[in-house]
Amino acid sequence: MSVLGHGASSTVFKAIHAPTLTVVAQKVIPIFDDQKRRQMVRELRALYGTTSQSQYVVDFYDAFVNPI
């Protein structure tokens, strides 16, 4: 994976979705900090159930927690 960019509380990587071989952007957010965890929940609530018909807005596929 290569780094596409950094934000205040996350890093975005270029990745491959293995089952479909689709290039995706993977946003990684460390959630050890309570404030970052609340921000992540807000972002996920906004993204779930949203579909975009615009070529300028990325599609949201899923989210997961890696306990490591």
The first five atom37 places (N, CA, C, CB, O) and aatype in JSON, in Angstrom:
{
  "aatype": [12, 15, 19, 10, 7, 8, 7, 0, 15, 15, 16, 19, 13, 11, 0, 9, 8, 0, 14, 16, 10, 16, 19, 19, 0, 5, 11, 19, 9, 14, 9, 13, 3, 3, 5, 11, 1, 1, 5, 12, 19, 1, 6, 10, 1, 0, 10, 18, 7, 16, 16, 15, 5, 15, 5, 18, 19, 19, 3, 13, 18, 3, 0, 13, 19, 2, 14, 9],
  "atom_mask": [
    [1, 1, 1, 1, 1],
    [1, 1, 1, 1, 1],
    [1, 1, 1, 1, 1],
    [1, 1, 1, 1, 1],
    [1, 1, 1, 0, 1],
    [1, 1, 1, 1, 1],
    [1, 1, 1, 0, 1],
    [1, 1, 1, 1, 1],
    [1, 1, 1, 1, 1],
    [1, 1, 1, 1, 1],
    [1, 1, 1, 1, 1],
    [1, 1, 1, 1, 1],
    [1, 1, 1, 1, 1],
    [1, 1, 1, 1, 1],
    [1, 1, 1, 1, 1],
    [1, 1, 1, 1, 1],
    [1, 1, 1, 1, 1],
    [1, 1, 1, 1, 1],
    [1, 1, 1, 1, 1],
    [1, 1, 1, 1, 1],
    [1, 1, 1, 1, 1],
    [1, 1, 1, 1, 1],
    [1, 1, 1, 1, 1],
    [1, 1, 1, 1, 1],
    [1, 1, 1, 1, 1],
    [1, 1, 1, 1, 1],
    [1, 1, 1, 1, 1],
    [1, 1, 1, 1, 1],
    [1, 1, 1, 1, 1],
    [1, 1, 1, 1, 1],
    [1, 1, 1, 1, 1],
    [1, 1, 1, 1, 1],
    [1, 1, 1, 1, 1],
    [1, 1, 1, 1, 1],
    [1, 1, 1, 1, 1],
    [1, 1, 1, 1, 1],
    [1, 1, 1, 1, 1],
    [1, 1, 1, 1, 1],
    [1, 1, 1, 1, 1],
    [1, 1, 1, 1, 1],
    [1, 1, 1, 1, 1],
    [1, 1, 1, 1, 1],
    [1, 1, 1, 1, 1],
    [1, 1, 1, 1, 1],
    [1, 1, 1, 1, 1],
    [1, 1, 1, 1, 1],
    [1, 1, 1, 1, 1],
    [1, 1, 1, 1, 1],
    [1, 1, 1, 0, 1],
    [1, 1, 1, 1, 1],
    [1, 1, 1, 1, 1],
    [1, 1, 1, 1, 1],
    [1, 1, 1, 1, 1],
    [1, 1, 1, 1, 1],
    [1, 1, 1, 1, 1],
    [1, 1, 1, 1, 1],
    [1, 1, 1, 1, 1],
    [1, 1, 1, 1, 1],
    [1, 1, 1, 1, 1],
    [1, 1, 1, 1, 1],
    [1, 1, 1, 1, 1],
    [1, 1, 1, 1, 1],
    [1, 1, 1, 1, 1],
    [1, 1, 1, 1, 1],
    [1, 1, 1, 1, 1],
    [1, 1, 1, 1, 1],
    [1, 1, 1, 1, 1],
    [1, 1, 1, 1, 1]
  ],
  "atom_positions": [
    [[0.84, -1.18, 0.0], [0.0, 0.0, 0.0], [0.88, 1.25, 0.0], [-0.95, 0.0, 1.22], [1.93, 1.29, 0.64]],
    [[0.44, 2.24, -0.72], [1.16, 3.51, -0.71], [0.29, 4.57, -0.05], [1.57, 3.93, -2.14], [-0.94, 4.51, -0.13]],
    [[0.92, 5.53, 0.58], [0.2, 6.6, 1.27], [-0.3, 7.61, 0.24], [1.1, 7.29, 2.34], [0.47, 8.1, -0.59]],
    [[-1.61, 7.9, 0.3], [-2.2, 8.91, -0.56], [-2.25, 10.27, 0.12], [-3.59, 8.49, -0.99], [-2.18, 11.31, -0.53]],
    [[-2.38, 10.25, 1.46], [-2.45, 11.51, 2.18], [-2.63, 11.31, 3.67], [0.0, 0.0, 0.0], [-2.9, 10.21, 4.14]],
    [[-2.47, 12.41, 4.39], [-2.61, 12.42, 5.85], [-3.61, 13.5, 6.22], [-1.23, 12.66, 6.55], [-3.69, 14.54, 5.57]],
    [[-4.36, 13.24, 7.27], [-5.26, 14.25, 7.82], [-4.91, 14.49, 9.27], [0.0, 0.0, 0.0], [-3.88, 14.02, 9.76]],
    [[-5.77, 15.21, 9.95], [-5.53, 15.52, 11.36], [-5.53, 14.27, 12.22], [-6.58, 16.49, 11.87], [-4.81, 14.21, 13.21]],
    [[-6.33, 13.28, 11.84], [-6.42, 12.1, 12.7], [-6.39, 10.79, 11.92], [-7.68, 12.16, 13.51], [-6.75, 9.75, 12.46]],
    [[-5.95, 10.82, 10.66], [-5.98, 9.59, 9.89], [-4.94, 9.64, 8.76], [-7.37, 9.36, 9.31], [-4.36, 10.68, 8.45]],
    [[-4.73, 8.46, 8.17], [-3.88, 8.32, 6.99], [-4.68, 7.56, 5.95], [-2.54, 7.58, 7.32], [-5.37, 6.6, 6.28]],
    [[-4.59, 7.98, 4.69], [-5.3, 7.31, 3.6], [-4.27, 6.6, 2.73], [-6.13, 8.33, 2.76], [-3.28, 7.18, 2.3]],
    [[-4.54, 5.31, 2.49], [-3.65, 4.46, 1.71], [-4.33, 4.03, 0.42], [-3.22, 3.24, 2.51], [-5.55, 3.88, 0.37]],
    [[-3.55, 3.83, -0.61], [-4.03, 3.19, -1.83], [-3.92, 1.69, -1.59], [-3.22, 3.64, -3.12], [-2.87, 1.21, -1.18]],
    [[-5.01, 0.96, -1.85], [-5.02, -0.48, -1.57], [-5.79, -1.2, -2.67], [-5.66, -0.76, -0.18], [-6.4, -0.58, -3.54]],
    [[-5.74, -2.51, -2.63], [-6.47, -3.36, -3.57], [-7.49, -4.19, -2.79], [-5.49, -4.29, -4.38], [-7.14, -4.85, -1.82]],
    [[-8.74, -4.14, -3.22], [-9.77, -5.01, -2.65], [-9.57, -6.37, -3.31], [-11.24, -4.44, -2.88], [-9.9, -6.55, -4.49]],
    [[-9.05, -7.33, -2.57], [-8.6, -8.61, -3.13], [-9.69, -9.39, -3.89], [-8.07, -9.47, -2.04], [-9.41, -9.89, -4.98]],
    [[-10.9, -9.51, -3.36], [-11.9, -10.31, -4.1], [-12.25, -9.76, -5.48], [-13.15, -10.4, -3.29], [-12.56, -10.53, -6.38]],
    [[-12.2, -8.43, -5.65], [-12.6, -7.84, -6.93], [-11.44, -7.21, -7.69], [-13.66, -6.8, -6.71], [-11.6, -6.77, -8.83]],
    [[-10.26, -7.17, -7.07], [-9.08, -6.53, -7.63], [-9.32, -5.07, -7.99], [-8.62, -7.28, -8.86], [-8.75, -4.54, -8.95]],
    [[-10.16, -4.43, -7.2], [-10.49, -3.02, -7.39], [-9.54, -2.16, -6.57], [-11.97, -2.73, -7.0], [-9.28, -2.47, -5.4]],
    [[-9.03, -1.09, -7.16], [-8.2, -0.14, -6.43], [-9.12, 0.7, -5.55], [-7.36, 0.76, -7.41], [-10.12, 1.25, -6.01]],
    [[-8.77, 0.79, -4.27], [-9.58, 1.54, -3.3], [-8.69, 2.45, -2.48], [-10.37, 0.57, -2.39], [-7.47, 2.29, -2.43]],
    [[-9.32, 3.41, -1.83], [-8.64, 4.25, -0.84], [-9.05, 3.72, 0.53], [-9.0, 5.78, -1.0], [-10.24, 3.59, 0.82]],
    [[-8.07, 3.42, 1.37], [-8.34, 2.87, 2.69], [-7.92, 3.91, 3.73], [-7.58, 1.52, 2.91], [-6.74, 4.27, 3.82]],
    [[-8.89, 4.39, 4.5], [-8.62, 5.38, 5.53], [-8.41, 4.66, 6.86], [-9.78, 6.42, 5.63], [-9.27, 3.93, 7.32]],
    [[-7.25, 4.89, 7.46], [-6.89, 4.24, 8.73], [-6.92, 5.29, 9.82], [-5.48, 3.54, 8.64], [-6.23, 6.31, 9.75]],
    [[-7.74, 5.03, 10.85], [-7.91, 5.97, 11.95], [-7.57, 5.26, 13.26], [-9.35, 6.55, 11.99], [-8.3, 4.36, 13.67]],
    [[-6.48, 5.64, 13.93], [-6.21, 5.07, 15.26], [-7.31, 5.55, 16.21], [-4.79, 5.49, 15.78], [-7.59, 6.74, 16.29]],
    [[-7.91, 4.62, 16.93], [-9.05, 4.99, 17.79], [-8.74, 4.83, 19.28], [-10.26, 4.15, 17.43], [-9.64, 4.61, 20.08]],
    [[-7.5, 4.95, 19.63], [-7.13, 4.85, 21.04], [-7.55, 6.09, 21.81], [-5.62, 4.63, 21.17], [-7.85, 6.02, 23.0]],
    [[-7.58, 7.21, 21.13], [-7.97, 8.47, 21.74], [-9.49, 8.62, 21.66], [-7.26, 9.67, 21.05], [-10.08, 8.38, 20.6]],
    [[-10.12, 9.01, 22.76], [-11.57, 9.11, 22.83], [-12.12, 10.11, 21.82], [-12.0, 9.5, 24.22], [-13.16, 9.86, 21.2]],
    [[-11.46, 11.23, 21.63], [-11.92, 12.25, 20.7], [-11.88, 11.73, 19.26], [-11.06, 13.53, 20.83], [-12.8, 11.99, 18.48]],
    [[-10.83, 11.02, 18.91], [-10.73, 10.44, 17.56], [-11.8, 9.38, 17.35], [-9.33, 9.84, 17.33], [-12.35, 9.25, 16.25]],
    [[-12.09, 8.61, 18.38], [-13.12, 7.58, 18.29], [-14.48, 8.22, 18.01], [-13.18, 6.75, 19.58], [-15.25, 7.72, 17.18]],
    [[-14.79, 9.32, 18.7], [-16.07, 10.03, 18.47], [-16.12, 10.59, 17.05], [-16.25, 11.17, 19.5], [-17.17, 10.55, 16.41]],
    [[-15.0, 11.11, 16.56], [-14.95, 11.63, 15.19], [-15.21, 10.51, 14.19], [-13.6, 12.3, 14.91], [-15.94, 10.7, 13.22]],
    [[-14.61, 9.34, 14.42], [-14.81, 8.21, 13.53], [-16.27, 7.8, 13.49], [-13.94, 7.03, 13.96], [-16.81, 7.53, 12.42]],
    [[-16.92, 7.76, 14.64], [-18.33, 7.38, 14.7], [-19.17, 8.39, 13.91], [-18.81, 7.3, 16.17], [-20.09, 7.99, 13.2]],
    [[-18.88, 9.67, 14.04], [-19.61, 10.7, 13.28], [-19.44, 10.49, 11.77], [-19.13, 12.12, 13.67], [-20.41, 10.56, 11.02]],
    [[-18.22, 10.24, 11.34], [-17.96, 10.03, 9.92], [-18.68, 8.79, 9.41], [-16.46, 9.91, 9.66], [-19.27, 8.81, 8.33]],
    [[-18.64, 7.71, 10.18], [-19.3, 6.47, 9.75], [-20.81, 6.65, 9.67], [-18.95, 5.32, 10.69], [-21.44, 6.14, 8.74]],
    [[-21.4, 7.35, 10.62], [-22.84, 7.6, 10.58], [-23.21, 8.38, 9.32], [-23.29, 8.36, 11.84], [-24.26, 8.13, 8.72]],
    [[-22.37, 9.31, 8.93], [-22.63, 10.1, 7.73], [-22.48, 9.25, 6.46], [-21.69, 11.31, 7.68], [-23.2, 9.46, 5.49]],
    [[-21.56, 8.31, 6.48], [-21.27, 7.52, 5.29], [-22.21, 6.34, 5.08], [-19.88, 7.03, 5.35], [-22.58, 6.04, 3.94]],
    [[-22.61, 5.66, 6.16], [-23.48, 4.49, 6.01], [-24.82, 4.92, 5.44], [-23.69, 3.78, 7.36], [-25.41, 5.89, 5.9]],
    [[-25.28, 4.21, 4.45], [-26.57, 4.51, 3.84], [-26.53, 5.62, 2.82], [0.0, 0.0, 0.0], [-27.57, 6.0, 2.29]],
    [[-25.34, 6.15, 2.54], [-25.21, 7.23, 1.57], [-24.67, 6.67, 0.27], [-24.29, 8.35, 2.11], [-23.68, 5.94, 0.26]],
    [[-25.32, 7.0, -0.82], [-24.79, 6.64, -2.12], [-24.63, 7.92, -2.93], [-25.73, 5.61, -2.86], [-25.44, 8.85, -2.82]],
    [[-23.62, 7.96, -3.73], [-23.32, 9.16, -4.51], [-23.49, 8.86, -5.99], [-21.9, 9.68, -4.22], [-23.06, 7.82, -6.48]],
    [[-24.11, 9.78, -6.68], [-24.24, 9.67, -8.12], [-23.22, 10.58, -8.82], [-25.67, 10.04, -8.57], [-23.23, 10.71, -10.04]],
    [[-22.34, 11.2, -8.04], [-21.38, 12.14, -8.59], [-20.03, 11.46, -8.82], [-21.21, 13.34, -7.66], [-19.6, 10.63, -8.01]],
    [[-19.39, 11.81, -9.9], [-18.05, 11.27, -10.16], [-16.99, 11.91, -9.28], [-17.69, 11.47, -11.62], [-15.85, 11.44, -9.24]],
    [[-17.35, 12.97, -8.56], [-16.41, 13.7, -7.73], [-16.46, 13.29, -6.26], [-16.67, 15.17, -7.84], [-15.71, 13.81, -5.44]],
    [[-17.35, 12.36, -5.92], [-17.49, 11.91, -4.53], [-17.19, 10.42, -4.49], [-18.93, 12.21, -3.98], [-17.7, 9.65, -5.3]],
    [[-16.36, 10.02, -3.55], [-15.99, 8.61, -3.44], [-17.15, 7.8, -2.88], [-14.74, 8.42, -2.56], [-17.98, 8.33, -2.14]],
    [[-17.21, 6.52, -3.24], [-18.21, 5.61, -2.7], [-17.68, 4.99, -1.42], [-18.59, 4.51, -3.73], [-16.49, 4.72, -1.3]],
    [[-18.57, 4.76, -0.48], [-18.22, 4.12, 0.79], [-18.66, 2.67, 0.72], [-18.89, 4.85, 2.01], [-19.81, 2.38, 0.39]],
    [[-17.73, 1.76, 1.02], [-18.04, 0.34, 0.95], [-18.3, -0.27, 2.31], [-16.92, -0.4, 0.28], [-19.32, -0.93, 2.5]],
    [[-17.41, -0.07, 3.26], [-17.57, -0.7, 4.57], [-16.55, -0.13, 5.55], [-17.41, -2.23, 4.46], [-15.66, 0.63, 5.18]],
    [[-16.72, -0.53, 6.79], [-15.78, -0.14, 7.86], [-15.59, -1.35, 8.78], [-16.31, 1.11, 8.67], [-16.48, -2.19, 8.91]],
    [[-14.43, -1.42, 9.39], [-14.18, -2.49, 10.34], [-13.18, -2.01, 11.39], [-13.65, -3.75, 9.62], [-12.49, -1.01, 11.22]],
    [[-13.12, -2.76, 12.47], [-12.17, -2.47, 13.54], [-11.15, -3.6, 13.57], [-12.89, -2.32, 14.94], [-11.5, -4.78, 13.6]],
    [[-9.88, -3.22, 13.57], [-8.8, -4.17, 13.7], [-8.3, -4.1, 15.15], [-7.64, -3.89, 12.67], [-7.71, -3.09, 15.53]],
    [[-8.52, -5.14, 15.95], [-8.2, -5.08, 17.37], [-6.7, -5.1, 17.68], [-8.85, -6.21, 18.06], [-6.32, -5.05, 18.85]],
    [[-5.86, -5.17, 16.68], [-4.41, -5.23, 16.92], [-3.86, -3.87, 17.22], [-3.69, -5.82, 15.72], [-2.66, -3.72, 17.44]]
  ]
}
